[in-house]
Amino acid sequence: MKTVLRLSLLFLSFAFVMSACAAQKVETVPEFSVDMGEVTDFGGRNFTVMQEKIGADEVIYFYEPDSLYYDLFIAHVNKIEKENNLKLTFSKSMGSESTFSNAVFTSYVSGINIGDFIIMRGSNLNMVTARSGAFYPLNYFPDIIDLHNSEKYGPINILECCMANGNVYVVIPAYWPLRTNDGNLGVFLCINENYITRYGLDDPRDMYEQNEWKLSKFDEIIPRYHIDDGANDIKALGMNTRYLARGFIGAYQIGNVYEKDGQYYSAEHNPDLLEALEWGVNFVNSYEDDYILLDGWDYSDHLANGVSTMIFTESSYLLNVASKVDNFGIVPFPAADKYDCKDVKMGFSTYPTFSMYAGADDTDACAKLIDILFEQIDGADRESMVDFLFRTMFFDERDAKIYTEAFKNGSYDYFGVGGNLQQKIETVYTSKTPQEVIASVTGTLDKIFEEQMLPNYLAMQEYKQ
């Protein structure tokens, strides 16, 4: 009965970027007050937000109509409109993905004012569009939009997905419910907790809480999590080697830029890369009987159908897992032994973003509205979001907390504009020695490193708290 209730609540109220829930009527949201601080009178001006199309036309910033958070969001917008004498219009008339980004760019170079703001779903095109000149740099408004305020506008490591030449072209509404992990953050290990209980296995979530969730511990448990009880042969892990590469790169905290003695180098020069590759190659070769290689990216069916005890996954597929597995848990990829398990980098390539259109009539007014709009939505603070996720999606409050905090360790992979070290090694490391892998990728990142990664990295240092 509890599982049925969870799934009912899940599909009534929860919305992900990649998967929309079925819309159902909920109770009317009670009236509440929102402290907007200093009120700005916009003189009745209409602001237009061009939103990349996904789902029904009524979906606004990926909130499903008639869901709890949709109602809270609409109440938030209505109050802003009333108190600040403005109108905010959302439009989804320009399509999705490349159609949308091309329309934004074409409109800009043609001198057509399509509106004031752009919401991109996150299809690896955010940075491409920023580099085209179609967005206005938000760091040009330091007295209005304080990018140091990561609790409000998102941490700079996430905003990197829409930076160019050291300028920041995007913010994410970090205060808004369930918007901080809308991208494809990973790698998570998703655990079928029924098997943990049934076969008396140690729960990785306990190891994570005790800071024992390290690569050496992962090596230790893999053979034990391969369950063969005579009637069932359940592999320890369902994975692909691309996820594994993303995982061990993050485990060793290998970013896009390696800094030493005031000098900056691309990631293949990081000395930890050799150790990370050695671990990855050893894992692939040592546990062939204990894992299963799977195609694609979404392995929720395999976790539900007894193919494996655990799977690699990312944030965008957790809703699918929740709809199919009646008790599951999550932990980030295990950390290298020398690091804290809560500091593993979570790679991502896509993220829904909020930008100012470069052709907007009044950029100062737009900046002021962003500052107002991105305030916390009443009834949707972090504590209430954790509780909501626990009631509707997860079976342990620890999972909800891990999920809501994971974005802080996000690491952009530059997939849409050429890729980073992870993409360079993920298809070759299983067929070469670690030394051969490093030799094969050395120099291949030089152009993107000099033109994009390093300028953005240097600019990011200003905003890190």
Summary of the structure (lengths in Angstrom):
residues: 465
radius of gyration: 22.6
end to end distance: 45.1
largest distance: 74.1
contacts: 1582
relative contact order: 0.17
helix: 43%
strand: 16%
